[in-house]
Amino acid sequence: MIRLFTALEIPDEVAEKIRRLQQGLEGARWIERGDLHITLRFIGDVPENIAADIDAALALIPFTPFEVELEGVGEFGAARPNALWAGVKMSEPLRILQGRHESAMRRAGLKPETRKFHPHVTVARLAGVAATDVGRYIEANNLFAAPRFTVESFTLFSAKGGSGGAPYVAERRYPENAWEDDEG
């Protein structure tokens, strides 16, 4: 079994802005630079043969580069916050790409995702951090914004089992030639 998800990677200049957010909240487990991403589709634990079907389905997704912008901060968990996030401004190209990922996963035999797509970058895990402290942190950082960046590819990641799952491993980037200039 392998735990998988698809995501957009975060460029260094945006990661640096996020890194500056990662302070001032006692008890927060800040996410490491290499694990910052925008999840498109959580896949979960799948057998290796299904992972091959997923890879094949992802390779067929049409992709055109588009811009992404981060703004604002928030939390998941309400009265018992469990994660702190930087918001991703929804755009039509992002919505379309996420929908194509959902369709590809269904073609590969996975069940539909039941949660509504809420694009974000998880900044910290919050086990046991008081909701009032999280509220104060959000209030102090609610004007967060990062430079707009162009998404040139999406990535299939693997993760360790359990809560958080990091460190993540980039298994494959799509389209396959998206990183040729960086590597060649």
N, C-alpha and C positions, 0 to 999 in steps of 0.2 A: 504494500500500500504506500501511496505517496500523497501528501497533502499539497494541493495546488490552488493558485489564484492567478488572475490576470490583472495587470496594473500598468499605470504610466509611471515612469521613473521621473525623479525630481532633479533638475540640473543644479550644479554647485551654487550658483548665485542665489537661487531660491532657497536651497538648503541652508545657506548661511543666514538668510533672513529668519528662517524657522528656528535655527539654532539660537538666535537672540531671544526668541520667545521662551526657550527652555530654561527658565529660572524663575524663582520667586513663588514657588508653590511646594511647600514642604510635604514630603511623602510621595510626590509624583515620581514615576519611573519614566524618565525621558527616553524617547526612541532614538536609537543610534542613527547617525547620518546615512549609512548604507541601507537602512531599513525604511527610510521615508519613501512613500509612494502614494499614488491615488488608485485605490482598488476599483477595477471595472467589474469583475465578477469573482466572488469567492466560490471555489469549486468544492473544496473539502478533500477528504480522504478517498482516493480511487485506486483500483488495481492498476498495475503497470500497463496492461493491454488497453484499458480505457484511457490512460494517459496518452497513449499513442493516437487513439481516435481523437482526443481533445486537441493534440498538436496538429493533426491533419485538418480538423475543422477550423482552427485558428488561422492556419496558413492560407485558407481560402477567403478570409475577410478582406474586402476591399478597404484600402487605407489611403487617406490623403492627409498630409500634415495640417495641423490647425493650432490655434493659440489657446493657452490656458492661463487663467488668472486666479490667484489666491487672495481672499479677503475675509477678514473676521475670524473669530474663534468661538468655540462652543464646546459642549460636552454631550456625551451619551450617558444615560442612566438616571437623569433627573434627580430624585431625592437621594439616590445612592450612585453618584457619578463613578463610571468605570473607565472612561477614556476622555481625553481632551483632544480637540482637533482644530486644525486651521481649515477654513472653508474654501471650497473651490467654486468659483462662479460658474453656474450652469450655462452651457452654450449648446446650440443646435448640433454642431459637429460632435461634441462630447456625448450628448444624448443619443445620437445615431450610432456612434461607435459602441457605446454600452449596450444598446439594443442588439447590435450585430453579435456581440459576445454572448448575450443571452440566447439568441437564436442558434449560434454555433454550439453552445453547450447542450441545447435540446436535441440538435442533430446528432450529437455524440452520445445521446442516451441519458443525459442527466435530467433530474426533475427541475421544474421552473423555480427560479428564485422568488421567494414570497415577500422579501423585504423590499421596500421602495428604495430606488437608487438615490443616495445622498452623497454626492462627491465631496471628499475631504481628504486631508492628510492627518493621520493620527500622530499627535505630537507627544503624548504621554499616556501611560496606563495609570489608573487612579485607585488602586485597592486601598480602601480605608481612609481616603482623603475626604474631609467633611465638605458637604455640599455648600456650606456658607463660605468656606475658603475658596472653593472652585468658583463660586459666584463672584467673589471679590477679584480673583485672578482674571476672569472673563471681562469684568467691568473695566479693569485696568488695561486690558489688551485688546478691546473690541475694535479698535481702529486699525488692527494689523492688516497690512497689504504687502504683497511681494511683486516683483517685476513680472510682467507678462512674459511667457515663454512659448516657444513653438515645440509642439510634440511631433517628433519625427518617426516614432514607433511605439508599439506596446509590447509588453513582456509577459511571458509565462514564468511565474515564480513557484518554487517549492518552499515549504516551511516545515519546521519540526512540529510534531504534535503538541497539544496542550495550549494553554492560554498565551496569547501573544505570538508564539511560533517563531520568533526571530532567533538566529539570523536567517534571513531569506536568501535564496540562491536563484539567480536569473538563469533559468533553464534554456530559454530561447527568446529571441526578439523577432518581431514581425513588423513590417515585411523583412524578409531574411537579409536583404542587402542594405538595410537602414544604417548599419554601423560600419560599412566597408571603409568609408573615409577615415574613421577613427582608428581602425585596426590595420589599414593597408598602406 
